[in-house]
């Protein structure tokens, strides 16, 4: 806290769960037990400091478990994932596997 501030500067503490797997040598494995355990340990430390804590959790089961563990907020989607799923849905609808028609765009 600043000497002139009477309240904590950070009102909440978001964890970047996608970076936890990388720092543990488990790139892309957000649901790996070691990653989940590290997030839970971090939750406990942040809550012990009296701050609310939240995290990105794109797997529904893991997201629910983080809420059950006391997360104040959960981010369950990302722009890149939403864009990818939307693009996949469009491709599934409009581009067939054996269609060799040339297109100006997809």
MILO-514281 format. One record per residue (C-alpha): chain; x, y, z; residue number from 1; residue in one letter. Coordinates in nm, 2 decimals, always signed. Last residue first. Layout:
<rs>
<r><chaine>A</chaine><px>X</px><py>Y</py><pz>Z</pz><num>NUM</num><residu>A</residu></r>
...
</rs>
This chain:
<rs>
<r><chaine>A</chaine><px>-1.31</px><py>-1.89</py><pz>-4.64</pz><num>106</num><residu>X</residu></r>
<r><chaine>A</chaine><px>-1.21</px><py>-1.64</py><pz>-4.91</pz><num>105</num><residu>X</residu></r>
<r><chaine>A</chaine><px>-1.19</px><py>-1.60</py><pz>-5.29</pz><num>104</num><residu>X</residu></r>
<r><chaine>A</chaine><px>-1.30</px><py>-1.96</py><pz>-5.33</pz><num>103</num><residu>X</residu></r>
<r><chaine>A</chaine><px>-1.18</px><py>-2.24</py><pz>-5.56</pz><num>102</num><residu>X</residu></r>
<r><chaine>A</chaine><px>-1.41</px><py>-2.54</py><pz>-5.55</pz><num>101</num><residu>X</residu></r>
<r><chaine>A</chaine><px>-1.24</px><py>-2.85</py><pz>-5.44</pz><num>100</num><residu>X</residu></r>
<r><chaine>A</chaine><px>-1.52</px><py>-2.97</py><pz>-5.22</pz><num>99</num><residu>X</residu></r>
<r><chaine>A</chaine><px>-1.42</px><py>-3.31</py><pz>-5.07</pz><num>98</num><residu>X</residu></r>
<r><chaine>A</chaine><px>-1.42</px><py>-3.21</py><pz>-4.70</pz><num>97</num><residu>X</residu></r>
<r><chaine>A</chaine><px>-1.72</px><py>-2.98</py><pz>-4.73</pz><num>96</num><residu>X</residu></r>
<r><chaine>A</chaine><px>-1.69</px><py>-2.61</py><pz>-4.65</pz><num>95</num><residu>X</residu></r>
<r><chaine>A</chaine><px>-2.01</px><py>-2.43</py><pz>-4.55</pz><num>94</num><residu>X</residu></r>
<r><chaine>A</chaine><px>-2.15</px><py>-2.57</py><pz>-4.22</pz><num>93</num><residu>X</residu></r>
<r><chaine>A</chaine><px>-1.83</px><py>-2.73</py><pz>-4.08</pz><num>92</num><residu>X</residu></r>
<r><chaine>A</chaine><px>-1.63</px><py>-2.42</py><pz>-4.19</pz><num>91</num><residu>X</residu></r>
<r><chaine>A</chaine><px>-1.88</px><py>-2.19</py><pz>-4.01</pz><num>90</num><residu>X</residu></r>
<r><chaine>A</chaine><px>-1.87</px><py>-2.39</py><pz>-3.69</pz><num>89</num><residu>X</residu></r>
<r><chaine>A</chaine><px>-1.49</px><py>-2.41</py><pz>-3.70</pz><num>88</num><residu>X</residu></r>
<r><chaine>A</chaine><px>-1.47</px><py>-2.03</py><pz>-3.74</pz><num>87</num><residu>X</residu></r>
<r><chaine>A</chaine><px>-1.71</px><py>-1.98</py><pz>-3.45</pz><num>86</num><residu>X</residu></r>
<r><chaine>A</chaine><px>-1.50</px><py>-2.22</py><pz>-3.23</pz><num>85</num><residu>X</residu></r>
<r><chaine>A</chaine><px>-1.18</px><py>-2.04</py><pz>-3.33</pz><num>84</num><residu>X</residu></r>
<r><chaine>A</chaine><px>-1.31</px><py>-1.69</py><pz>-3.27</pz><num>83</num><residu>X</residu></r>
<r><chaine>A</chaine><px>-1.45</px><py>-1.79</py><pz>-2.92</pz><num>82</num><residu>X</residu></r>
<r><chaine>A</chaine><px>-1.12</px><py>-1.95</py><pz>-2.84</pz><num>81</num><residu>X</residu></r>
<r><chaine>A</chaine><px>-0.92</px><py>-1.65</py><pz>-2.95</pz><num>80</num><residu>X</residu></r>
<r><chaine>A</chaine><px>-1.15</px><py>-1.41</py><pz>-2.76</pz><num>79</num><residu>X</residu></r>
<r><chaine>A</chaine><px>-1.12</px><py>-1.61</py><pz>-2.44</pz><num>78</num><residu>X</residu></r>
<r><chaine>A</chaine><px>-1.38</px><py>-1.79</py><pz>-2.23</pz><num>77</num><residu>X</residu></r>
<r><chaine>A</chaine><px>-1.44</px><py>-1.91</py><pz>-1.88</pz><num>76</num><residu>X</residu></r>
<r><chaine>A</chaine><px>-1.30</px><py>-1.62</py><pz>-1.68</pz><num>75</num><residu>X</residu></r>
<r><chaine>A</chaine><px>-1.37</px><py>-1.71</py><pz>-1.31</pz><num>74</num><residu>X</residu></r>
<r><chaine>A</chaine><px>-1.45</px><py>-1.47</py><pz>-1.02</pz><num>73</num><residu>X</residu></r>
<r><chaine>A</chaine><px>-1.42</px><py>-1.47</py><pz>-0.64</pz><num>72</num><residu>X</residu></r>
<r><chaine>A</chaine><px>-1.25</px><py>-1.81</py><pz>-0.64</pz><num>71</num><residu>X</residu></r>
<r><chaine>A</chaine><px>-1.33</px><py>-1.99</py><pz>-0.32</pz><num>70</num><residu>X</residu></r>
<r><chaine>A</chaine><px>-1.24</px><py>-2.35</py><pz>-0.37</pz><num>69</num><residu>X</residu></r>
<r><chaine>A</chaine><px>-1.59</px><py>-2.43</py><pz>-0.50</pz><num>68</num><residu>X</residu></r>
<r><chaine>A</chaine><px>-1.54</px><py>-2.16</py><pz>-0.77</pz><num>67</num><residu>X</residu></r>
<r><chaine>A</chaine><px>-1.21</px><py>-2.33</py><pz>-0.86</pz><num>66</num><residu>X</residu></r>
<r><chaine>A</chaine><px>-1.38</px><py>-2.67</py><pz>-0.88</pz><num>65</num><residu>X</residu></r>
<r><chaine>A</chaine><px>-1.64</px><py>-2.52</py><pz>-1.11</pz><num>64</num><residu>X</residu></r>
<r><chaine>A</chaine><px>-1.37</px><py>-2.38</py><pz>-1.34</pz><num>63</num><residu>X</residu></r>
<r><chaine>A</chaine><px>-1.19</px><py>-2.72</py><pz>-1.34</pz><num>62</num><residu>X</residu></r>
<r><chaine>A</chaine><px>-1.51</px><py>-2.90</py><pz>-1.44</pz><num>61</num><residu>X</residu></r>
<r><chaine>A</chaine><px>-1.59</px><py>-2.64</py><pz>-1.71</pz><num>60</num><residu>X</residu></r>
<r><chaine>A</chaine><px>-1.25</px><py>-2.64</py><pz>-1.87</pz><num>59</num><residu>X</residu></r>
<r><chaine>A</chaine><px>-1.17</px><py>-2.29</py><pz>-1.98</pz><num>58</num><residu>X</residu></r>
<r><chaine>A</chaine><px>-1.04</px><py>-2.17</py><pz>-1.64</pz><num>57</num><residu>X</residu></r>
<r><chaine>A</chaine><px>-0.90</px><py>-1.82</py><pz>-1.63</pz><num>56</num><residu>X</residu></r>
<r><chaine>A</chaine><px>-0.85</px><py>-1.72</py><pz>-1.26</pz><num>55</num><residu>X</residu></r>
<r><chaine>A</chaine><px>-0.99</px><py>-1.54</py><pz>-0.97</pz><num>54</num><residu>X</residu></r>
<r><chaine>A</chaine><px>-0.88</px><py>-1.40</py><pz>-0.63</pz><num>53</num><residu>X</residu></r>
<r><chaine>A</chaine><px>-1.03</px><py>-1.18</py><pz>-0.37</pz><num>52</num><residu>X</residu></r>
<r><chaine>A</chaine><px>-0.78</px><py>-1.01</py><pz>-0.14</pz><num>51</num><residu>X</residu></r>
<r><chaine>A</chaine><px>-0.73</px><py>-1.06</py><pz>+0.24</pz><num>50</num><residu>X</residu></r>
<r><chaine>A</chaine><px>-0.37</px><py>-1.16</py><pz>+0.23</pz><num>49</num><residu>X</residu></r>
<r><chaine>A</chaine><px>-0.48</px><py>-1.51</py><pz>+0.33</pz><num>48</num><residu>X</residu></r>
<r><chaine>A</chaine><px>-0.71</px><py>-1.51</py><pz>+0.02</pz><num>47</num><residu>X</residu></r>
<r><chaine>A</chaine><px>-0.40</px><py>-1.45</py><pz>-0.20</pz><num>46</num><residu>X</residu></r>
<r><chaine>A</chaine><px>-0.20</px><py>-1.73</py><pz>-0.03</pz><num>45</num><residu>X</residu></r>
<r><chaine>A</chaine><px>-0.49</px><py>-1.98</py><pz>-0.05</pz><num>44</num><residu>X</residu></r>
<r><chaine>A</chaine><px>-0.57</px><py>-1.90</py><pz>-0.41</pz><num>43</num><residu>X</residu></r>
<r><chaine>A</chaine><px>-0.20</px><py>-1.94</py><pz>-0.49</pz><num>42</num><residu>X</residu></r>
<r><chaine>A</chaine><px>-0.20</px><py>-2.29</py><pz>-0.34</pz><num>41</num><residu>X</residu></r>
<r><chaine>A</chaine><px>-0.51</px><py>-2.37</py><pz>-0.54</pz><num>40</num><residu>X</residu></r>
<r><chaine>A</chaine><px>-0.35</px><py>-2.25</py><pz>-0.86</pz><num>39</num><residu>X</residu></r>
<r><chaine>A</chaine><px>-0.04</px><py>-2.47</py><pz>-0.79</pz><num>38</num><residu>X</residu></r>
<r><chaine>A</chaine><px>-0.26</px><py>-2.77</py><pz>-0.72</pz><num>37</num><residu>X</residu></r>
<r><chaine>A</chaine><px>-0.45</px><py>-2.72</py><pz>-1.05</pz><num>36</num><residu>X</residu></r>
<r><chaine>A</chaine><px>-0.12</px><py>-2.70</py><pz>-1.24</pz><num>35</num><residu>X</residu></r>
<r><chaine>A</chaine><px>+0.02</px><py>-3.01</py><pz>-1.07</pz><num>34</num><residu>X</residu></r>
<r><chaine>A</chaine><px>-0.30</px><py>-3.20</py><pz>-1.14</pz><num>33</num><residu>X</residu></r>
<r><chaine>A</chaine><px>-0.28</px><py>-3.11</py><pz>-1.51</pz><num>32</num><residu>X</residu></r>
<r><chaine>A</chaine><px>-0.60</px><py>-2.93</py><pz>-1.62</pz><num>31</num><residu>X</residu></r>
<r><chaine>A</chaine><px>-0.42</px><py>-2.63</py><pz>-1.77</pz><num>30</num><residu>X</residu></r>
<r><chaine>A</chaine><px>-0.20</px><py>-2.85</py><pz>-1.98</pz><num>29</num><residu>X</residu></r>
<r><chaine>A</chaine><px>-0.10</px><py>-2.61</py><pz>-2.26</pz><num>28</num><residu>X</residu></r>
<r><chaine>A</chaine><px>+0.27</px><py>-2.62</py><pz>-2.17</pz><num>27</num><residu>X</residu></r>
<r><chaine>A</chaine><px>+0.35</px><py>-2.84</py><pz>-1.87</pz><num>26</num><residu>X</residu></r>
<r><chaine>A</chaine><px>+0.70</px><py>-2.73</py><pz>-1.78</pz><num>25</num><residu>X</residu></r>
<r><chaine>A</chaine><px>+0.58</px><py>-2.58</py><pz>-1.45</pz><num>24</num><residu>X</residu></r>
<r><chaine>A</chaine><px>+0.62</px><py>-2.22</py><pz>-1.57</pz><num>23</num><residu>X</residu></r>
<r><chaine>A</chaine><px>+0.43</px><py>-2.31</py><pz>-1.89</pz><num>22</num><residu>X</residu></r>
<r><chaine>A</chaine><px>+0.15</px><py>-2.48</py><pz>-1.70</pz><num>21</num><residu>X</residu></r>
<r><chaine>A</chaine><px>+0.10</px><py>-2.17</py><pz>-1.48</pz><num>20</num><residu>X</residu></r>
<r><chaine>A</chaine><px>+0.10</px><py>-1.93</py><pz>-1.78</pz><num>19</num><residu>X</residu></r>
<r><chaine>A</chaine><px>-0.25</px><py>-2.03</py><pz>-1.89</pz><num>18</num><residu>X</residu></r>
<r><chaine>A</chaine><px>-0.37</px><py>-1.99</py><pz>-1.53</pz><num>17</num><residu>X</residu></r>
<r><chaine>A</chaine><px>-0.31</px><py>-1.62</py><pz>-1.53</pz><num>16</num><residu>X</residu></r>
<r><chaine>A</chaine><px>-0.43</px><py>-1.54</py><pz>-1.19</pz><num>15</num><residu>X</residu></r>
<r><chaine>A</chaine><px>-0.66</px><py>-1.24</py><pz>-1.13</pz><num>14</num><residu>X</residu></r>
<r><chaine>A</chaine><px>-0.62</px><py>-1.06</py><pz>-0.80</pz><num>13</num><residu>X</residu></r>
<r><chaine>A</chaine><px>-0.89</px><py>-0.82</py><pz>-0.69</pz><num>12</num><residu>X</residu></r>
<r><chaine>A</chaine><px>-0.92</px><py>-0.47</py><pz>-0.55</pz><num>11</num><residu>X</residu></r>
<r><chaine>A</chaine><px>-0.55</px><py>-0.40</py><pz>-0.61</pz><num>10</num><residu>X</residu></r>
<r><chaine>A</chaine><px>-0.43</px><py>-0.07</py><pz>-0.45</pz><num>9</num><residu>X</residu></r>
<r><chaine>A</chaine><px>-0.52</px><py>-0.19</py><pz>-0.10</pz><num>8</num><residu>X</residu></r>
<r><chaine>A</chaine><px>-0.70</px><py>+0.08</py><pz>+0.10</pz><num>7</num><residu>X</residu></r>
<r><chaine>A</chaine><px>-0.57</px><py>+0.36</py><pz>+0.32</pz><num>6</num><residu>X</residu></r>
<r><chaine>A</chaine><px>-0.34</px><py>+0.52</py><pz>+0.06</pz><num>5</num><residu>X</residu></r>
<r><chaine>A</chaine><px>-0.10</px><py>+0.80</py><pz>+0.15</pz><num>4</num><residu>X</residu></r>
<r><chaine>A</chaine><px>+0.19</px><py>+0.56</py><pz>+0.25</pz><num>3</num><residu>X</residu></r>
<r><chaine>A</chaine><px>+0.11</px><py>+0.35</py><pz>-0.06</pz><num>2</num><residu>X</residu></r>
<r><chaine>A</chaine><px>+0.00</px><py>+0.00</py><pz>+0.00</pz><num>1</num><residu>X</residu></r>
</rs>
